[in-house]
Amino acid sequence: MSLHNQKTKLNIGLFGFGVVGEGLYKVLSQTPGLNAEIKKVCIKHPDKQRNAPGALFTIDAQQLLTDKHLDVIVELIDDADAAYTIVTTALKAGKAVVSANKKMIAAHIGELIDLQQTHSTPFLYEAACCASIPVIRNLEEYYDNDLLQGVSGIVNGSTNYILTRIFEDNLSFKDALALAQHSGFAESDPTLDIEGIDAANKLSILLTHAYGIITPPLSLVYSGINTLHRADACFAKEKGYEIKLVAQAHKLKSGKIAAFVAPQFVQKGSQLATVKNEYNGVTIESSLADKQFFYGKGAGGFPTASAVLSDLSALRYNYRYEYKKLRYQTPSELSDEFYLSVCVSCDDLNRIPLGQFEHITEWSSNPVRSHVSGTLHFSKLAENDWWKQSGISLIVYPESVTEESSVTITDNAIPELAELALR
């Protein structure tokens, strides 16, 4: 389909009029140069008061999906299953689609890529990853070669807000979460955010554009911030660190990809440490350009609407994702053949399977919390989720992905503990 004629108005059918949907409606009225207009909005609750003319709304999805005068369907709803039906129906009908539903996209990205090719319809979703940060477009266009070494960063604004309040206001996790919910940065059910599932969804999408890897998000190794203890924050501060939830993918010497989501120590003063509250920050590293850092709001109506607006503008020029790493190169593969330097803390030292460690570099224990730092083979994390159990937290040290277990036991490690771990 062709939408490149700037003189022809872009007629939009919008699903959802929440924070982002209303934000898009307002933004479009301020950007007349795009020559685009929302003609109809499908909503779930018709009795709810909205800041737009009543004639704009309908509860009949088919009214939008079958209207031949609508060029683009914009899907901005929370229900992933309903979003899947909307998006696939629209693509099959030959309509261009813009979406922000990362859960739905991550779960069905292989099928959605096939639908785009079969029906020759573009499907754009920059807003699904990091809202206002154009990370997908950059991976597609600027890093469309095999020199990409890594993508990592803070991709979930809710958890970053919570961690910011813990470190800056000395709040407990429970109190920081309650504040995030009160401030509108966390849902009443925050499970997807605090358990790392939302970040895993986004990492799954980024892997497709960065390395041509299609993988179910829940097959990735991931954890969130829900098991972190106040003592972990104290431990981090003593070491000169803060803690951030980081999604990351790195190319190994073998050419395969190490990818996971986990809390990570970050040096104070580092770029990631400067990312506060609901903001996101992503680092892209290549062999030639070294590291580039992208920073911006990762949540909110207008930041997310700005990404949707960018996609709508791109459709004007017949832009579509080419999935170059998937279609024109040999896709990379995920690997669990590498090591991580980690700190594991818990309420009872006996709950840590010390025999899982390759090496132990340091440990400490008090009546409140025990911490063990050392090297783990990643496959040990992939095979067993002991480290995700209640009362246990695992935090990754920065720049710790390595293919060689070269860490030696330091003088800080108690010999008896180190000997026990190496049995």
VEXZAKOL-61320 format. One record per residue (C-alpha): z, x, y negated. Coordinates in steps of 0.5 Angstrom, whole numbers, padded with zeros to 4 digits, always signed. Example, Ala and Ser with C-alpha at 12.3 -4.5 7.8 and 13.67 -1.06 7.14 Angstrom:
BEGIN
+0016+0025+0009;+0014+0027+0002;
***
This chain:
BEGIN
+0000+0000+0000;-0001+0002-0007;+0003+0001-0013;+0001+0007-0018;-0002+0002-0023;+0002+0003-0029;+0000-0003-0032;+0001-0008-0026;+0009-0010-0026;+0013-0008-0020;+0016-0015-0018;+0022-0014-0014;+0026-0018-0009;+0033-0015-0009;+0039-0017-0003;+0046-0016-0006;+0049-0017-0013;+0055-0013-0012;+0057-0007-0016;+0050-0003-0015;+0046-0009-0015;+0048-0011-0022;+0048-0004-0024;+0041-0004-0022;+0039-0011-0026;+0042-0008-0032;+0039-0001-0032;+0032-0004-0031;+0033-0008-0037;+0034-0001-0041;+0028+0002-0038;+0022-0002-0040;+0017+0004-0039;+0018+0003-0031;+0015-0004-0032;+0019-0007-0026;+0023-0013-0026;+0027-0017-0021;+0024-0023-0019;+0029-0026-0014;+0036-0024-0011;+0039-0026-0005;+0046-0027-0005;+0051-0029+0000;+0056-0033-0004;+0053-0038-0009;+0059-0040-0012;+0061-0033-0015;+0060-0032-0022;+0055-0027-0024;+0052-0024-0030;+0045-0026-0030;+0041-0033-0030;+0043-0038-0024;+0035-0039-0023;+0035-0032-0021;+0039-0033-0014;+0038-0036-0007;+0041-0035-0001;+0035-0036+0003;+0033-0029+0005;+0026-0031+0008;+0024-0033+0001;+0024-0026-0001;+0021-0023+0005;+0015-0028+0005;+0014-0028-0002;+0007-0024-0003;+0008-0023-0010;+0014-0019-0009;+0012-0011-0008;+0018-0008-0007;+0025-0010-0003;+0031-0007-0005;+0037-0007+0000;+0044-0006-0003;+0048-0010+0002;+0054-0008+0006;+0053-0011+0012;+0049-0006+0016;+0046-0010+0022;+0044-0015+0016;+0041-0009+0013;+0037-0007+0019;+0034-0014+0020;+0032-0014+0012;+0029-0007+0012;+0025-0008+0019;+0022-0015+0017;+0020-0012+0010;+0017-0006+0013;+0013-0010+0018;+0011-0015+0012;+0008-0009+0009;+0013-0009+0003;+0015-0002+0000;+0023-0002+0001;+0029+0002-0002;+0036+0002+0001;+0042+0005+0000;+0045+0003+0007;+0047+0010+0010;+0050+0007+0016;+0044+0003+0018;+0039+0008+0016;+0043+0014+0020;+0044+0009+0026;+0036+0007+0026;+0033+0013+0023;+0028+0015+0028;+0026+0007+0029;+0025+0007+0021;+0021+0013+0021;+0016+0010+0026;+0016+0003+0023;+0014+0007+0016;+0008+0010+0020;+0006+0004+0024;+0005+0000+0018;+0004+0005+0013;+0009+0003+0008;+0014+0007+0004;+0022+0007+0005;+0026+0011+0000;+0033+0012+0000;+0036+0017-0004;+0042+0013-0006;+0044+0013+0001;+0047+0020+0000;+0051+0022-0006;+0049+0017-0010;+0046+0020-0017;+0045+0027-0013;+0037+0028-0011;+0039+0032-0005;+0034+0028+0000;+0028+0029-0005;+0030+0036-0006;+0030+0038+0002;+0023+0034+0002;+0020+0037-0003;+0023+0044-0005;+0026+0046+0001;+0020+0044+0006;+0020+0050+0010;+0023+0054+0015;+0027+0059+0010;+0033+0053+0009;+0039+0057+0011;+0044+0051+0010;+0046+0045+0007;+0054+0043+0006;+0058+0040+0001;+0063+0034-0001;+0059+0028+0000;+0064+0022+0000;+0067+0020-0006;+0073+0016-0004;+0076+0022+0000;+0075+0027-0005;+0079+0022-0010;+0084+0022-0005;+0085+0029-0004;+0084+0030-0012;+0090+0026-0013;+0094+0030-0007;+0093+0036-0010;+0094+0035-0017;+0099+0029-0017;+0103+0032-0011;+0102+0025-0008;+0103+0023-0001;+0096+0021+0003;+0099+0014+0003;+0100+0014-0004;+0094+0017-0006;+0090+0012-0001;+0093+0006-0005;+0091+0009-0012;+0084+0010-0009;+0084+0003-0007;+0087+0000-0013;+0082+0004-0018;+0076+0002-0014;+0074+0008-0010;+0076+0006-0003;+0075+0000+0001;+0081-0005+0003;+0079-0002+0010;+0078+0005+0008;+0077+0007+0016;+0069+0009+0015;+0071+0014+0009;+0078+0017+0011;+0076+0018+0018;+0070+0022+0016;+0065+0017+0019;+0061+0016+0012;+0060+0023+0012;+0058+0024+0019;+0053+0018+0017;+0050+0022+0011;+0050+0029+0015;+0046+0025+0020;+0041+0023+0015;+0041+0030+0011;+0039+0033+0018;+0033+0030+0019;+0030+0032+0012;+0033+0039+0012;+0031+0041+0020;+0027+0035+0023;+0033+0033+0027;+0034+0026+0029;+0041+0025+0032;+0046+0019+0032;+0052+0020+0027;+0057+0019+0032;+0055+0024+0037;+0056+0029+0031;+0063+0033+0031;+0067+0030+0025;+0074+0029+0023;+0077+0026+0017;+0083+0027+0012;+0087+0021+0015;+0091+0026+0020;+0093+0031+0014;+0100+0032+0012;+0103+0034+0006;+0105+0040+0009;+0098+0042+0010;+0097+0041+0002;+0103+0046+0001;+0100+0051+0006;+0093+0051+0003;+0097+0052-0004;+0101+0058-0002;+0094+0061+0001;+0090+0060-0006;+0086+0054-0003;+0085+0047-0004;+0083+0042+0002;+0076+0038+0001;+0072+0034+0006;+0066+0038+0008;+0060+0036+0011;+0056+0042+0013;+0049+0045+0017;+0048+0052+0018;+0042+0056+0021;+0045+0060+0027;+0041+0067+0028;+0038+0063+0034;+0035+0059+0030;+0039+0053+0032;+0043+0049+0027;+0051+0048+0027;+0053+0042+0024;+0060+0038+0023;+0064+0034+0018;+0071+0037+0017;+0077+0038+0012;+0076+0045+0010;+0080+0050+0005;+0076+0052-0001;+0078+0058-0006;+0081+0055-0012;+0076+0057-0018;+0070+0056-0013;+0064+0051-0014;+0067+0046-0009;+0074+0046-0012;+0071+0044-0019;+0069+0038-0015;+0074+0032-0017;+0076+0025-0016;+0070+0021-0014;+0064+0026-0015;+0060+0030-0010;+0058+0037-0010;+0052+0040-0005;+0050+0047-0004;+0043+0048-0001;+0042+0055+0001;+0035+0059+0003;+0033+0066+0005;+0030+0067-0002;+0033+0063-0007;+0040+0064-0005;+0045+0058-0006;+0044+0052-0011;+0049+0047-0013;+0048+0040-0014;+0054+0036-0018;+0054+0029-0020;+0058+0022-0019;+0058+0020-0011;+0060+0013-0012;+0059+0007-0017;+0055+0002-0020;+0051+0006-0025;+0050+0013-0021;+0048+0009-0015;+0043+0005-0019;+0040+0011-0022;+0038+0014-0015;+0035+0007-0014;+0031+0007-0020;+0029+0014-0019;+0026+0011-0012;+0023+0005-0015;+0019+0010-0020;+0017+0014-0015;+0014+0009-0011;+0009+0008-0017;+0006+0014-0015;+0005+0012-0008;+0011+0017-0006;+0014+0017+0001;+0018+0022+0005;+0013+0026+0010;+0019+0028+0014;+0015+0035+0014;+0020+0039+0019;+0019+0033+0024;+0012+0032+0024;+0009+0039+0022;+0014+0044+0024;+0018+0045+0031;+0024+0041+0029;+0031+0045+0030;+0036+0043+0035;+0043+0043+0034;+0048+0048+0038;+0055+0048+0040;+0054+0056+0041;+0058+0059+0035;+0065+0060+0033;+0070+0057+0028;+0076+0060+0024;+0081+0054+0024;+0088+0052+0022;+0091+0047+0027;+0098+0044+0024;+0102+0039+0028;+0109+0036+0028;+0110+0039+0035;+0108+0046+0037;+0107+0044+0044;+0102+0039+0042;+0097+0045+0041;+0093+0047+0047;+0094+0055+0045;+0089+0057+0051;+0083+0053+0047;+0084+0059+0042;+0079+0065+0043;+0084+0069+0038;+0090+0067+0034;+0091+0071+0027;+0097+0067+0025;+0102+0062+0026;+0108+0059+0022;+0113+0054+0024;+0119+0050+0021;+0122+0043+0022;+0117+0039+0019;+0110+0042+0021;+0107+0048+0025;+0101+0052+0023;+0097+0056+0028;+0091+0060+0025;+0085+0063+0030;+0078+0062+0032;+0076+0057+0037;+0069+0056+0040;+0066+0050+0038;+0064+0047+0044;+0072+0046+0045;+0072+0041+0040;+0066+0038+0042;+0068+0037+0049;+0075+0034+0047;+0078+0031+0042;+0085+0033+0042;+0085+0036+0035;+0084+0029+0032;+0090+0026+0035;+0095+0023+0031;+0100+0028+0028;+0095+0034+0029;+0090+0036+0023;+0085+0041+0024;+0082+0045+0017;+0076+0050+0017;+0077+0056+0014;+0071+0058+0009;+0065+0061+0011;+0068+0061+0018;+0061+0060+0022;+0060+0066+0026;+0056+0067+0033;+0061+0072+0035;+0068+0072+0036;+0070+0078+0033;+0077+0076+0030;+0083+0081+0032;+0090+0079+0033;+0093+0081+0026;+0100+0083+0025;+0102+0077+0023;+0101+0073+0030;+0108+0073+0034;+0106+0077+0040;+0109+0072+0045;+0104+0067+0042;+0098+0071+0042;+0099+0073+0049;+0100+0065+0051;+0094+0063+0047;+0090+0069+0051;+0092+0067+0058;
***
